[in-house]
Amino acid sequence: MLIRRTEKDDAQIIRDLRIAALSDAPYAFGTKLEDVLREPFEKFISDAVRHSESDVSTSFIALSKNEPFGMIGAFFEQPSQRAFICSLWVKDTYRGGVVGSSLLRTAINWLAKRGAQECHAWVADLNSRAIKFYGTHNFLNSGIAQSLPSNPLDFEHLYVLKI
């Protein structure tokens, strides 16, 4: 297994992983599959270039034999500068092992090297597996909730980790 930062030529990989994640767990993300499918490919090209160069927003990809099977995003919210991870997803055949933890650790390390002292994550209330995962990695529920952007009838809570 290899975990690496997104590279400028990874637009197709980013798109494929987003589609796979939203197809697998639509309840877990703030974006809808149909919205991603409508986005022009140029947006994924732009995302790949930005994520490969930026010091405020990036993503990491997990690969096995050059086949991508997991991802995570990391960014600093503007203008607050709060550090966030987002869009953590691992293909079902790789879940339950070290992949999710490795992706999470990689993203947190990237944020910490850029000065983050806390890491935040919005986690959908319906995503019990993610809630348990973040709990085992010492994230605490802040008690702050908001409507899930992809489905305003559902909610997500803000989880926080002291780095």
N, CA and C atoms as a LAMMPS dump frame, in Angstrom:
ITEM: TIMESTEP
0
ITEM: NUMBER OF ATOMS
489
ITEM: BOX BOUNDS ff ff ff
-5.0000000000000000e+02 5.0000000000000000e+02
-5.0000000000000000e+02 5.0000000000000000e+02
-5.0000000000000000e+02 5.0000000000000000e+02
ITEM: ATOMS id mol type element x y z
1 1 1 N 0.839 -1.183 0
2 1 2 C 0 0 0
3 1 3 C 0.88 1.241 0
4 2 1 N 0.468 2.209 -0.777
5 2 2 C 1.139 3.498 -0.853
6 2 3 C 0.112 4.588 -0.585
7 3 1 N 0.46 5.531 0.263
8 3 2 C -0.36 6.724 0.441
9 3 3 C 0.48 7.891 -0.022
10 4 1 N -0.087 8.665 -0.943
11 4 2 C 0.656 9.805 -1.472
12 4 3 C -0.262 10.996 -1.63
13 5 1 N 0.382 12.16 -1.659
14 5 2 C -0.356 13.392 -1.908
15 5 3 C -0.849 13.391 -3.359
16 6 1 N -2.002 13.983 -3.564
17 6 2 C -2.54 14.113 -4.904
18 6 3 C -1.531 14.834 -5.795
19 7 1 N -1.405 14.346 -7.017
20 7 2 C -0.51 14.962 -7.999
21 7 3 C -1.329 15.703 -9.037
22 8 1 N -0.682 16.592 -9.772
23 8 2 C -1.404 17.461 -10.703
24 8 3 C -2.119 16.703 -11.811
25 9 1 N -1.705 15.485 -12.111
26 9 2 C -2.336 14.691 -13.175
27 9 3 C -3.371 13.694 -12.645
28 10 1 N -3.833 13.884 -11.422
29 10 2 C -4.739 12.933 -10.771
30 10 3 C -6.223 13.266 -10.919
31 11 1 N -6.6 14.095 -11.87
32 11 2 C -8.001 14.508 -11.995
33 11 3 C -8.939 13.311 -12.139
34 12 1 N -8.592 12.357 -12.98
35 12 2 C -9.466 11.201 -13.187
36 12 3 C -9.565 10.352 -11.92
37 13 1 N -8.469 10.214 -11.21
38 13 2 C -8.475 9.458 -9.954
39 13 3 C -9.381 10.141 -8.931
40 14 1 N -9.253 11.463 -8.803
41 14 2 C -10.089 12.205 -7.855
42 14 3 C -11.563 12.009 -8.2
43 15 1 N -11.9 12.162 -9.473
44 15 2 C -13.29 12.006 -9.898
45 15 3 C -13.796 10.592 -9.608
46 16 1 N -13.007 9.591 -9.985
47 16 2 C -13.413 8.198 -9.775
48 16 3 C -13.609 7.875 -8.291
49 17 1 N -12.712 8.36 -7.439
50 17 2 C -12.836 8.099 -6.007
51 17 3 C -14.053 8.806 -5.419
52 18 1 N -14.322 10.035 -5.842
53 18 2 C -15.51 10.749 -5.35
54 18 3 C -16.785 10.007 -5.746
55 19 1 N -16.834 9.567 -6.995
56 19 2 C -18.013 8.828 -7.464
57 19 3 C -18.166 7.52 -6.694
58 20 1 N -17.071 6.817 -6.483
59 20 2 C -17.119 5.556 -5.73
60 20 3 C -17.596 5.806 -4.299
61 21 1 N -17.071 6.837 -3.651
62 21 2 C -17.445 7.138 -2.275
63 21 3 C -18.922 7.497 -2.166
64 22 1 N -19.398 8.351 -3.063
65 22 2 C -20.789 8.787 -3.007
66 22 3 C -21.756 7.689 -3.424
67 23 1 N -21.308 6.786 -4.276
68 23 2 C -22.136 5.632 -4.641
69 23 3 C -22.236 4.657 -3.483
70 24 1 N -21.14 4.488 -2.768
71 24 2 C -21.063 3.539 -1.66
72 24 3 C -21.784 4.049 -0.409
73 25 1 N -21.601 5.319 -0.088
74 25 2 C -22.117 5.85 1.184
75 25 3 C -22.683 7.257 1.001
76 26 1 N -23.782 7.397 0.272
77 26 2 C -24.323 8.742 0.007
78 26 3 C -24.734 9.49 1.272
79 27 1 N -25.059 8.77 2.338
80 27 2 C -25.469 9.362 3.603
81 27 3 C -24.317 9.994 4.375
82 28 1 N -23.081 9.714 3.964
83 28 2 C -21.919 10.079 4.754
84 28 3 C -21.258 11.39 4.337
85 29 1 N -21.68 11.952 3.227
86 29 2 C -20.975 13.112 2.682
87 29 3 C -21.912 14.293 2.483
88 30 1 N -21.338 15.462 2.452
89 30 2 C -22.102 16.681 2.259
90 30 3 C -22.395 17.003 0.811
91 31 1 N -21.939 16.156 -0.087
92 31 2 C -22.135 16.34 -1.521
93 31 3 C -23.014 15.216 -2.052
94 32 1 N -23.78 15.509 -3.077
95 32 2 C -24.62 14.498 -3.715
96 32 3 C -23.919 13.954 -4.957
97 33 1 N -24.12 12.664 -5.214
98 33 2 C -23.539 12.012 -6.375
99 33 3 C -23.919 12.731 -7.665
100 34 1 N -25.187 13.08 -7.811
101 34 2 C -25.627 13.72 -9.052
102 34 3 C -24.926 15.058 -9.277
103 35 1 N -24.553 15.76 -8.196
104 35 2 C -23.817 17.02 -8.344
105 35 3 C -22.411 16.766 -8.868
106 36 1 N -21.769 15.734 -8.345
107 36 2 C -20.418 15.398 -8.808
108 36 3 C -20.447 14.945 -10.263
109 37 1 N -21.447 14.169 -10.627
110 37 2 C -21.553 13.697 -12.006
111 37 3 C -21.772 14.839 -12.998
112 38 1 N -22.374 15.93 -12.542
113 38 2 C -22.621 17.091 -13.407
114 38 3 C -21.421 18.019 -13.531
115 39 1 N -20.478 17.892 -12.636
116 39 2 C -19.34 18.816 -12.651
117 39 3 C -18.474 18.584 -13.887
118 40 1 N -18.025 19.668 -14.515
119 40 2 C -17.15 19.51 -15.684
120 40 3 C -15.806 18.918 -15.262
121 41 1 N -15.211 18.168 -16.144
122 41 2 C -13.932 17.527 -15.835
123 41 3 C -12.859 18.564 -15.486
124 42 1 N -12.989 19.755 -16.024
125 42 2 C -12.018 20.818 -15.741
126 42 3 C -11.945 21.131 -14.247
127 43 1 N -13.075 20.953 -13.533
128 43 2 C -13.053 21.189 -12.094
129 43 3 C -12.124 20.188 -11.4
130 44 1 N -12.138 18.939 -11.842
131 44 2 C -11.272 17.929 -11.244
132 44 3 C -9.809 18.188 -11.604
133 45 1 N -9.58 18.699 -12.79
134 45 2 C -8.221 19.086 -13.182
135 45 3 C -7.735 20.205 -12.261
136 46 1 N -8.576 21.203 -12.059
137 46 2 C -8.234 22.328 -11.187
138 46 3 C -7.98 21.852 -9.756
139 47 1 N -8.843 20.956 -9.261
140 47 2 C -8.667 20.414 -7.91
141 47 3 C -7.335 19.674 -7.78
142 48 1 N -7.006 18.861 -8.778
143 48 2 C -5.76 18.09 -8.732
144 48 3 C -4.552 19.015 -8.692
145 49 1 N -4.555 20.027 -9.524
146 49 2 C -3.431 20.966 -9.548
147 49 3 C -3.337 21.693 -8.206
148 50 1 N -4.469 22.198 -7.723
149 50 2 C -4.474 22.925 -6.446
150 50 3 C -4.013 22.018 -5.309
151 51 1 N -4.533 20.809 -5.245
152 51 2 C -4.167 19.889 -4.156
153 51 3 C -2.713 19.448 -4.218
154 52 1 N -2.114 19.511 -5.377
155 52 2 C -0.706 19.116 -5.495
156 52 3 C 0.249 20.233 -5.088
157 53 1 N -0.244 21.482 -5.05
158 53 2 C 0.644 22.628 -4.83
159 53 3 C 0.339 23.443 -3.577
160 54 1 N -0.888 23.422 -3.122
161 54 2 C -1.35 24.342 -2.08
162 54 3 C -0.807 24.002 -0.699
163 55 1 N -0.65 25.04 0.106
164 55 2 C -0.31 24.861 1.521
165 55 3 C -1.526 25.042 2.412
166 56 1 N -2.725 25.218 1.805
167 56 2 C -3.942 25.367 2.602
168 56 3 C -5.004 24.316 2.291
169 57 1 N -4.826 23.553 1.222
170 57 2 C -5.821 22.546 0.841
171 57 3 C -5.155 21.455 0.016
172 58 1 N -5.365 20.211 0.423
173 58 2 C -4.77 19.103 -0.321
174 58 3 C -5.614 17.849 -0.147
175 59 1 N -5.179 16.785 -0.773
176 59 2 C -5.794 15.478 -0.57
177 59 3 C -4.728 14.41 -0.723
178 60 1 N -5.042 13.245 -0.172
179 60 2 C -4.134 12.103 -0.226
180 60 3 C -4.894 10.904 -0.758
181 61 1 N -4.182 10.055 -1.468
182 61 2 C -4.778 8.891 -2.121
183 61 3 C -4.054 7.636 -1.646
184 62 1 N -4.83 6.589 -1.365
185 62 2 C -4.262 5.278 -1.038
186 62 3 C -4.31 4.42 -2.294
187 63 1 N -3.183 3.771 -2.598
188 63 2 C -3.082 2.938 -3.794
189 63 3 C -2.483 1.583 -3.453
190 64 1 N -2.898 0.588 -4.221
191 64 2 C -2.301 -0.737 -4.16
192 64 3 C -2.065 -1.18 -5.597
193 65 1 N -0.813 -1.425 -5.931
194 65 2 C -0.455 -1.806 -7.306
195 65 3 C -1.002 -0.783 -8.299
196 66 1 N -0.831 0.506 -7.968
197 66 2 C -1.27 1.639 -8.791
198 66 3 C -2.774 1.766 -8.937
199 67 1 N -3.549 1.002 -8.157
200 67 2 C -5.005 1.108 -8.18
201 67 3 C -5.452 1.91 -6.954
202 68 1 N -6.106 3.07 -7.159
203 68 2 C -6.566 3.859 -6.023
204 68 3 C -7.757 3.198 -5.324
205 69 1 N -7.75 3.228 -3.987
206 69 2 C -8.85 2.611 -3.243
207 69 3 C -9.232 3.387 -1.988
208 70 1 N -8.665 4.57 -1.816
209 70 2 C -9.007 5.376 -0.654
210 70 3 C -8.537 6.802 -0.813
211 71 1 N -9.142 7.691 -0.02
212 71 2 C -8.777 9.105 -0.119
213 71 3 C -9.126 9.826 1.179
214 72 1 N -8.531 11.002 1.325
215 72 2 C -8.867 11.931 2.406
216 72 3 C -8.462 13.324 1.959
217 73 1 N -9.219 14.313 2.403
218 73 2 C -8.87 15.708 2.149
219 73 3 C -8.418 16.37 3.439
220 74 1 N -7.607 17.416 3.298
221 74 2 C -7.151 18.211 4.442
222 74 3 C -7.089 19.662 3.993
223 75 1 N -7.595 20.553 4.856
224 75 2 C -7.578 21.963 4.462
225 75 3 C -7.679 22.868 5.685
226 76 1 N -7.306 24.123 5.454
227 76 2 C -7.481 25.166 6.451
228 76 3 C -8.654 26.026 6.015
229 77 1 N -9.676 26.053 6.866
230 77 2 C -10.865 26.849 6.586
231 77 3 C -10.482 28.324 6.526
232 78 1 N -11.047 29.015 5.577
233 78 2 C -10.775 30.444 5.433
234 78 3 C -12 31.246 5.859
235 79 1 N -11.911 32.303 6.587
236 79 2 C -10.678 32.936 7.078
237 79 3 C -10.258 32.464 8.47
238 80 1 N -10.995 31.512 9.067
239 80 2 C -10.73 31.127 10.465
240 80 3 C -9.393 30.423 10.669
241 81 1 N -8.864 29.798 9.615
242 81 2 C -7.624 29.009 9.701
243 81 3 C -7.769 27.733 10.522
244 82 1 N -9.023 27.331 10.825
245 82 2 C -9.205 26.049 11.508
246 82 3 C -8.843 24.925 10.547
247 83 1 N -8.175 23.905 11.065
248 83 2 C -7.748 22.767 10.25
249 83 3 C -8.841 21.707 10.212
250 84 1 N -9.092 21.177 9.019
251 84 2 C -10.126 20.165 8.82
252 84 3 C -9.595 19 8.005
253 85 1 N -10.149 17.835 8.272
254 85 2 C -10.029 16.719 7.347
255 85 3 C -11.436 16.487 6.804
256 86 1 N -11.501 15.917 5.603
257 86 2 C -12.803 15.705 4.977
258 86 3 C -12.714 14.559 3.976
259 87 1 N -13.874 14.093 3.591
260 87 2 C -14.007 13.13 2.482
261 87 3 C -13.192 11.864 2.661
262 88 1 N -13.023 11.41 3.891
263 88 2 C -12.318 10.146 4.115
264 88 3 C -13.188 9.004 3.606
265 89 1 N -12.618 8.207 2.739
266 89 2 C -13.332 7.043 2.208
267 89 3 C -12.318 5.97 1.834
268 90 1 N -12.688 4.724 2.124
269 90 2 C -11.875 3.558 1.773
270 90 3 C -12.798 2.518 1.146
271 91 1 N -12.375 1.95 0.047
272 91 2 C -13.148 0.902 -0.625
273 91 3 C -13.441 -0.225 0.366
274 92 1 N -14.634 -0.791 0.285
275 92 2 C -15.098 -1.754 1.288
276 92 3 C -14.153 -2.932 1.504
277 93 1 N -13.495 -3.408 0.471
278 93 2 C -12.598 -4.565 0.626
279 93 3 C -11.327 -4.234 1.411
280 94 1 N -11.081 -2.947 1.666
281 94 2 C -9.889 -2.53 2.414
282 94 3 C -10.235 -1.977 3.789
283 95 1 N -11.511 -1.961 4.15
284 95 2 C -11.925 -1.391 5.433
285 95 3 C -11.596 -2.334 6.586
286 96 1 N -11.465 -1.739 7.765
287 96 2 C -11.238 -2.52 8.971
288 96 3 C -9.779 -2.792 9.251
289 97 1 N -8.906 -2.347 8.371
290 97 2 C -7.47 -2.532 8.572
291 97 3 C -6.806 -1.215 8.903
292 98 1 N -5.646 -1.012 8.314
293 98 2 C -4.845 0.169 8.632
294 98 3 C -5.029 1.321 7.648
295 99 1 N -5.761 1.116 6.576
296 99 2 C -5.834 2.12 5.511
297 99 3 C -6.443 3.431 6.007
298 100 1 N -7.624 3.374 6.599
299 100 2 C -8.265 4.593 7.09
300 100 3 C -7.403 5.317 8.101
301 101 1 N -6.82 4.575 9.02
302 101 2 C -5.943 5.169 10.029
303 101 3 C -4.714 5.796 9.389
304 102 1 N -4.158 5.138 8.387
305 102 2 C -2.974 5.673 7.7
306 102 3 C -3.312 6.949 6.937
307 103 1 N -4.445 6.956 6.262
308 103 2 C -4.875 8.173 5.566
309 103 3 C -5.09 9.309 6.565
310 104 1 N -5.781 9.013 7.657
311 104 2 C -6.045 10.023 8.678
312 104 3 C -4.747 10.574 9.248
313 105 1 N -3.833 9.701 9.62
314 105 2 C -2.55 10.118 10.19
315 105 3 C -1.768 10.988 9.203
316 106 1 N -1.789 10.62 7.926
317 106 2 C -1.081 11.396 6.898
318 106 3 C -1.658 12.804 6.797
319 107 1 N -2.985 12.911 6.767
320 107 2 C -3.63 14.222 6.661
321 107 3 C -3.365 15.067 7.913
322 108 1 N -3.461 14.468 9.089
323 108 2 C -3.213 15.211 10.327
324 108 3 C -1.766 15.689 10.379
325 109 1 N -0.833 14.855 9.978
326 109 2 C 0.579 15.256 9.957
327 109 3 C 0.8 16.434 9.016
328 110 1 N 0.139 16.415 7.853
329 110 2 C 0.26 17.512 6.892
330 110 3 C -0.245 18.809 7.524
331 111 1 N -1.391 18.739 8.203
332 111 2 C -1.956 19.923 8.859
333 111 3 C -1.047 20.406 9.994
334 112 1 N -0.544 19.474 10.801
335 112 2 C 0.312 19.833 11.937
336 112 3 C 1.597 20.511 11.47
337 113 1 N 2.177 20.031 10.384
338 113 2 C 3.406 20.646 9.85
339 113 3 C 3.166 22.082 9.397
340 114 1 N 1.912 22.428 9.179
341 114 2 C 1.552 23.778 8.758
342 114 3 C 0.966 24.59 9.912
343 115 1 N 1.159 24.095 11.125
344 115 2 C 0.819 24.866 12.312
345 115 3 C -0.474 24.515 13.018
346 116 1 N -1.219 23.557 12.528
347 116 2 C -2.488 23.205 13.178
348 116 3 C -2.235 22.6 14.558
349 117 1 N -3.044 23.027 15.521
350 117 2 C -2.985 22.459 16.868
351 117 3 C -4.222 21.626 17.178
352 118 1 N -5.232 21.774 16.335
353 118 2 C -6.451 20.98 16.41
354 118 3 C -6.825 20.554 14.997
355 119 1 N -7.534 19.441 14.922
356 119 2 C -8.051 18.973 13.642
357 119 3 C -9.553 18.764 13.815
358 120 1 N -10.326 19.279 12.868
359 120 2 C -11.783 19.196 12.914
360 120 3 C -12.294 18.292 11.803
361 121 1 N -13.449 17.701 12.052
362 121 2 C -14.103 16.874 11.029
363 121 3 C -15.607 16.925 11.248
364 122 1 N -16.355 17.229 10.187
365 122 2 C -17.807 17.114 10.236
366 122 3 C -18.162 15.671 9.935
367 123 1 N -18.941 15.043 10.806
368 123 2 C -19.289 13.638 10.639
369 123 3 C -20.807 13.497 10.674
370 124 1 N -21.348 12.885 9.628
371 124 2 C -22.795 12.691 9.524
372 124 3 C -23.286 11.804 10.66
373 125 1 N -24.385 12.203 11.28
374 125 2 C -24.954 11.435 12.385
375 125 3 C -25.35 10.016 11.959
376 126 1 N -25.712 9.842 10.696
377 126 2 C -26.106 8.519 10.192
378 126 3 C -24.909 7.599 9.939
379 127 1 N -23.703 8.139 10.02
380 127 2 C -22.506 7.369 9.71
381 127 3 C -21.889 6.806 10.997
382 128 1 N -22.538 5.802 11.562
383 128 2 C -22.094 5.242 12.845
384 128 3 C -20.684 4.656 12.764
385 129 1 N -20.332 4.1 11.627
386 129 2 C -18.978 3.538 11.47
387 129 3 C -17.92 4.634 11.576
388 130 1 N -18.183 5.792 10.943
389 130 2 C -17.229 6.908 11.017
390 130 3 C -17.163 7.476 12.433
391 131 1 N -18.299 7.573 13.1
392 131 2 C -18.315 8.084 14.474
393 131 3 C -17.439 7.201 15.362
394 132 1 N -17.568 5.909 15.221
395 132 2 C -16.736 4.974 15.993
396 132 3 C -15.26 5.115 15.606
397 133 1 N -14.987 5.205 14.302
398 133 2 C -13.61 5.347 13.808
399 133 3 C -12.946 6.586 14.415
400 134 1 N -13.611 7.727 14.313
401 134 2 C -13.013 8.95 14.85
402 134 3 C -12.859 8.881 16.361
403 135 1 N -13.797 8.236 17.034
404 135 2 C -13.669 8.058 18.479
405 135 3 C -12.44 7.255 18.855
406 136 1 N -12.136 6.212 18.098
407 136 2 C -10.942 5.408 18.385
408 136 3 C -9.655 6.181 18.091
409 137 1 N -9.775 7.289 17.362
410 137 2 C -8.61 8.135 17.068
411 137 3 C -8.632 9.426 17.886
412 138 1 N -9.371 9.382 19.005
413 138 2 C -9.389 10.45 20.014
414 138 3 C -10.073 11.739 19.583
415 139 1 N -10.878 11.694 18.536
416 139 2 C -11.7 12.845 18.191
417 139 3 C -12.867 12.884 19.174
418 140 1 N -13.223 14.078 19.611
419 140 2 C -14.34 14.261 20.529
420 140 3 C -15.449 15.049 19.857
421 141 1 N -16.686 14.665 20.12
422 141 2 C -17.831 15.386 19.607
423 141 3 C -17.902 16.732 20.326
424 142 1 N -17.872 17.82 19.565
425 142 2 C -17.887 19.161 20.154
426 142 3 C -19.277 19.575 20.615
427 143 1 N -20.3 18.842 20.184
428 143 2 C -21.671 19.216 20.496
429 143 3 C -22.263 20.19 19.487
430 144 1 N -21.449 20.648 18.55
431 144 2 C -21.921 21.569 17.509
432 144 3 C -22.479 20.743 16.357
433 145 1 N -23.703 21.065 15.956
434 145 2 C -24.359 20.328 14.877
435 145 3 C -24.841 21.299 13.811
436 146 1 N -25.007 20.767 12.618
437 146 2 C -25.607 21.524 11.522
438 146 3 C -26.29 20.537 10.591
439 147 1 N -27.159 21.063 9.747
440 147 2 C -27.81 20.224 8.74
441 147 3 C -26.76 19.735 7.748
442 148 1 N -26.892 18.498 7.325
443 148 2 C -25.989 17.939 6.327
444 148 3 C -26.284 18.632 5
445 149 1 N -25.284 19.243 4.362
446 149 2 C -25.539 19.981 3.116
447 149 3 C -26.218 19.154 2.021
448 150 1 N -25.931 17.876 1.947
449 150 2 C -26.52 17.034 0.906
450 150 3 C -27.95 16.615 1.219
451 151 1 N -28.338 16.701 2.498
452 151 2 C -29.704 16.357 2.907
453 151 3 C -30.037 17.133 4.181
454 152 1 N -30.647 18.312 4.052
455 152 2 C -30.902 19.171 5.214
456 152 3 C -31.775 18.554 6.304
457 153 1 N -32.413 17.418 6.042
458 153 2 C -33.202 16.751 7.082
459 153 3 C -32.319 15.925 8.012
460 154 1 N -31.091 15.635 7.586
461 154 2 C -30.134 14.903 8.402
462 154 3 C -29.115 15.892 8.978
463 155 1 N -28.42 15.44 10.013
464 155 2 C -27.469 16.325 10.682
465 155 3 C -26.072 15.721 10.711
466 156 1 N -25.116 16.601 10.95
467 156 2 C -23.73 16.209 11.161
468 156 3 C -23.212 16.976 12.366
469 157 1 N -22.252 16.366 13.056
470 157 2 C -21.642 16.996 14.223
471 157 3 C -20.168 17.265 13.946
472 158 1 N -19.677 18.294 14.596
473 158 2 C -18.272 18.661 14.477
474 158 3 C -17.471 17.897 15.526
475 159 1 N -16.485 17.145 15.068
476 159 2 C -15.572 16.402 15.932
477 159 3 C -14.229 17.104 15.929
478 160 1 N -13.537 17.074 17.089
479 160 2 C -12.29 17.8 17.239
480 160 3 C -11.231 16.898 17.873
481 161 1 N -10.023 17.025 17.356
482 161 2 C -8.854 16.312 17.895
483 161 3 C -7.798 17.34 18.238
484 162 1 N -7.279 17.28 19.462
485 162 2 C -6.116 18.093 19.837
486 162 3 C -4.881 17.392 19.28
487 163 1 N -4.102 18.117 18.504
488 163 2 C -2.905 17.526 17.884
489 163 3 C -1.722 17.669 18.817
